[in-house]
Amino acid sequence: MAHAALTKSIRNRHGLMFSILMHGQKRLGLRPDNPAELTRLPSKDGELGRQVRFFQHDEWALLRSCLSCDVHLLVDIALATRMRWGELAALRREDLSFPDAETVRIHVVRAWSKRAPDEDSLVSHAAGENRTWKLGPPKSRRSRHVVVRGQDAVRLREAVALLTPNTYVFRTAEGNPWRYPDFHSDRWVPARNE
């Protein structure tokens, strides 16, 4: 089969799969998301672009074992939800709901982002903002819901049980919301070097 014909076949089959999964998501409520939305398809000229590679269970277990225990839940939820770092770090207790004992529904409504050097907007110290970081809408500009199930949901529920509604879910030992540069230097680099 010619390369262009193969590309067209892949795109056509993906379209069918996308529609089936969308029906299962929207009409039947079988899943909270459509995994076909994340698929990178070959372009019309056949180029596939950057491939996404997922952790195998043993790879994840090894990396996780090198990370400090205080961020295990954070990275497990990141892996389970595929949330962006700024969204995950901006989660507050009020953004979580618990439909049943093994499910957590996360309402993604805000994200951390860097301030422009010349930005002069007010800094909400009560919200944890500073001259470098501010809260705003998620990258997509729209809120969305993400569902966590199983043991990760149980652990998340236990971790936030005593938190007040406006408390950040993932915090440093000092009680501040995690910032990516701090996580990178204090947790990721030591784990990578281990």
ABEGO torsion letter per residue (X at the ends): XBAAAAAAAAAAAAAAAAAAAAAAAAAAGABABBAAAABBBBBAAGBAEBBBBBBBAAAAAAAAAABBAAAAAAAAAAAAAGBBAAAAAABBAAABBBABAABBBBBBABBBBBBBAABABBBBAAAGBBAABBBBBBAAGBBBBBBBBEAAAAAAAAAAAABBAABBABBBAAGBBBBAAAAAAAAAAAAAAX
